[in-house]
Amino acid sequence: MAAGLERYLLDALKQLGGEIKLVPGARVASAAIALAKRDGVDFQSVLFHTKQKFGVLAREVAKTDNLRLIDRAGSDFLIGFEGANEEIKSSRGGPASPSIRKDFYAAFSHVSQSELYYLPDKDLIVALDAAPIGSIPVPSPTYNEVWHLREQFAESLQDKQKEAVLLTAVRSPNRSFRVFADLVRMYDLSEDWHAYQYDQLRAIITRWAEKAGLPVRDNWFSQKSARPTVTGANAATTLAALLASLTDDELARVLIPADVIQAALARLEARS
């Protein structure tokens, strides 16, 4: 086992809520890399020199620390502490997903042609020709840094075929963001890519804020709540609660097809 790296893996798992839910391996890897970097440890370099992949390390740690690890065909593995459950799915089939506020996401994920500044009094990142008094410069990523993030994501995949295809795309002289996005969708990796990018950008933003002497604000990041699934079992209850919440004026604007009303009346008569 790569010396000392298991500690960062376990700390990353705790940070991501691995005691409650199973977490995709790519998210754990990116969080572990960020934690190790704070201690001056190059996590990926240690793995490289020990000729070990993150997935192999995770499996070794899972055996010795009683973790729960689930392999998923064609997708990233899930890992968590004993008793952890799989992530709750939303009505669209995806997990409740974290996000980064639009101005921060644009500033730290896209190459900007303008100078960017953070205005502490307005809590806003803007593009300006000159730095306003009291503003803090925001470093826009370079073109190579934007692509390097995608390359790291590809290397984090456990599926070797998908890794190979994505690496070919991101290392091509004619590489295209559209092609990368299409491949991510085609291989059903959208959730994995979103989570990986979120973790990496959050770590970058946090380091920038700490270096600038700024407190990291909760409203820079948010957790999108999963919408409740409305099924046949709870549809009637949900509809009744919805109607009860409407005002008389709002109810007057509700239009129900005549055939639906007739069917409902017929059922009521049959019950009486």
Secondary structure as the mmCIF struct_conf table of DSSP 4:
data_model
#
loop_
_struct_conf.conf_type_id
_struct_conf.id
_struct_conf.beg_label_comp_id
_struct_conf.beg_label_asym_id
_struct_conf.beg_label_seq_id
_struct_conf.end_label_comp_id
_struct_conf.end_label_asym_id
_struct_conf.end_label_seq_id
TURN_TY1_P TURN_TY1_P1 ALA A 3 GLY A 4
HELX_RH_AL_P HELX_RH_AL_P1 LEU A 5 GLN A 15
TURN_TY1_P TURN_TY1_P2 LEU A 16 ILE A 20
STRN STRN1 LYS A 21 LYS A 21
STRN STRN2 VAL A 23 PRO A 24
HELX_RH_AL_P HELX_RH_AL_P2 GLY A 25 ARG A 38
TURN_TY1_P TURN_TY1_P3 ASP A 39 GLY A 40
HELX_RH_AL_P HELX_RH_AL_P3 PHE A 43 HIS A 49
TURN_TY1_P TURN_TY1_P4 THR A 50 LYS A 51
HELX_RH_AL_P HELX_RH_AL_P4 PHE A 54 THR A 64
TURN_TY1_P TURN_TY1_P5 ASP A 65 ASN A 66
STRN STRN3 LEU A 67 ILE A 70
TURN_TY1_P TURN_TY1_P6 ALA A 73 GLY A 74
BEND BEND1 SER A 75 SER A 75
STRN STRN4 LEU A 78 PHE A 81
TURN_TY1_P TURN_TY1_P7 GLU A 82 GLY A 83
STRN STRN5 ASN A 85 ASN A 85
HELX_LH_PP_P HELX_LH_PP_P1 GLU A 86 ILE A 88
STRN STRN6 LYS A 89 LYS A 89
TURN_TY1_P TURN_TY1_P8 SER A 91 ARG A 92
BEND BEND2 GLY A 93 GLY A 94
STRN STRN7 PRO A 95 PRO A 95
STRN STRN8 PRO A 98 ILE A 100
HELX_RH_AL_P HELX_RH_AL_P5 LYS A 102 SER A 109
BEND BEND3 HIS A 110 HIS A 110
BEND BEND4 GLN A 113 SER A 114
STRN STRN9 GLU A 115 LEU A 119
TURN_TY1_P TURN_TY1_P9 PRO A 120 ASP A 123
STRN STRN10 LEU A 124 LEU A 128
BEND BEND5 ASP A 129 ALA A 130
HELX_LH_PP_P HELX_LH_PP_P2 ALA A 131 PRO A 132
TURN_TY1_P TURN_TY1_P10 ILE A 133 GLY A 134
STRN STRN11 ILE A 136 VAL A 138
HELX_LH_PP_P HELX_LH_PP_P3 SER A 140 THR A 142
HELX_RH_AL_P HELX_RH_AL_P6 TYR A 143 SER A 156
BEND BEND6 GLN A 158 GLN A 158
HELX_RH_AL_P HELX_RH_AL_P7 LYS A 160 ARG A 171
BEND BEND7 SER A 172 SER A 172
TURN_TY1_P TURN_TY1_P11 PRO A 173 ASN A 174
HELX_RH_AL_P HELX_RH_AL_P8 PHE A 177 MET A 186
TURN_TY1_P TURN_TY1_P12 TYR A 187 ASP A 188
HELX_RH_AL_P HELX_RH_AL_P9 SER A 190 ALA A 212
TURN_TY1_P TURN_TY1_P13 GLY A 213 GLY A 213
HELX_LH_PP_P HELX_LH_PP_P4 LEU A 214 ARG A 217
HELX_RH_3T_P HELX_RH_3T_P1 ASP A 218 TRP A 220
STRN STRN12 PHE A 221 GLN A 223
HELX_LH_PP_P HELX_LH_PP_P5 LYS A 224 THR A 229
TURN_TY1_P TURN_TY1_P14 GLY A 232 ASN A 234
HELX_RH_AL_P HELX_RH_AL_P10 ALA A 235 ALA A 244
TURN_TY1_P TURN_TY1_P15 SER A 245 SER A 245
BEND BEND8 LEU A 246 LEU A 246
HELX_RH_AL_P HELX_RH_AL_P11 ASP A 248 ALA A 252
TURN_TY1_P TURN_TY1_P16 ARG A 253 ARG A 253
HELX_RH_AL_P HELX_RH_AL_P12 ALA A 258 ARG A 271
#
